[in-house]
Amino acid sequence: MKVALAHDWLTGMRGGEKVLEAMCELYPTADLYTLLHIKGSVSDLIEDRKIYTSFLQHAPLIKSKYRWYLPLMPKAVESLDLSGYDLVISSSHCVVKGVITGGAPHICYCHTPMRYAWDMYESYFNKDRFPAMVSFAIGRLMPYLRKWDIATASRVDRFVANSHYVKERIGRIYNASADVVHPPADTEFFTPDHNVTKGDYYLVVSAFAPYKKVEIAIEASMRAGFPLVVVGSGEDEKRLKGLAGPNVTFEGAVSDERIRDLYRGAKALLFPGEEDFGITPVEAMACGTPVIAYGKGGALETVVPGVTGLFFKNQTTQDLVDAVVMFTASYERFDQARISAHAGRFSKEAFKESLSKCIDTFLSQSTSE
């Protein structure tokens, strides 16, 4: 069977690329299609296959400003030639679910319907982040983008959502059903080290994007006086550093080994954003570290309150402070071995087995129809 994989863009190794990497292991001879590829930005497993890109690959400043090309992305993804395949599997959080397959069955692993076009439009494009003219232009673009996004959902024969939270959004926005397969965490790499003594610091591992709400953790640290280590980088870096007090340490973008060390030594991971799934809580739990998470979105499917962490109800600084106080009072109840064992449910092997079962079921049903 000749298989093609499709992914929005290849510019770094984040959660979506870890999913793609597992797909590459399932289909080692599959070709890969994407809007653009920054060579060397993803793992060798992904880099080593035949990668086809769109006309955006050669656009000016594409490596650093690719998100500004959003208006051209629908046309770019439709320009990819995926004819001649027996199966197309897309890994989509933006536009790649809209590929034209030339008649081949198309399964879309949907990380989320396009965030900035739907539920998180205000978080991305509010008046505090863009000049009035830019906001006006984006507002004129969005109806077209939403219309295209809904129309091209019919190009997908079967959706697979990365969480029940995303499954609900697929149903609401695309009027389509979906299976659910949680994405993989590297539970063989992220493991506890019982020789490491837990520190007194709390940890945030996040991209610095508006909807991640990293500022809530920073403000909670300042208000309650606990040490906070922040790992990550991104567009909001300057603003976040301007909010931080002396008990907040920024580590920047660090190696996986350093992140693992920080997970192992942290008292808890703080997870203040509303995520479609959220891989960092699973990585932290795999290292035996509990999680204090905002009680909405994908975290509800990974964190077990009272066992692997706890939730705070409202996305506010005071609610997070109250949760940290509650966590500190019950800290002794959290068992590293039990937390780590729970994270094993989200291993790469579990992901590949579940996704393979979904694909095989879909193909057998398609054949019998």
Helices and strands as residue ranges (DSSP letters): E 3-7, H 15-26, E 31-34, H 44-47, E 51-53, G 55-58, H 62-65, G 66-72, H 73-78, E 87-92, G 96-98, E 106-110, G 115-117, H 121-124, H 132-151, G 152-155, E 158-161, H 164-174, E 178-180, E 202-205, G 210-212, H 214-224, E 228-231, H 237-243, E 248-252, H 256-265, E 268-271, H 279-286, E 291-294, G 297-301, E 309-312, H 317-329, G 331-333, H 336-343, G 344-346, H 348-368
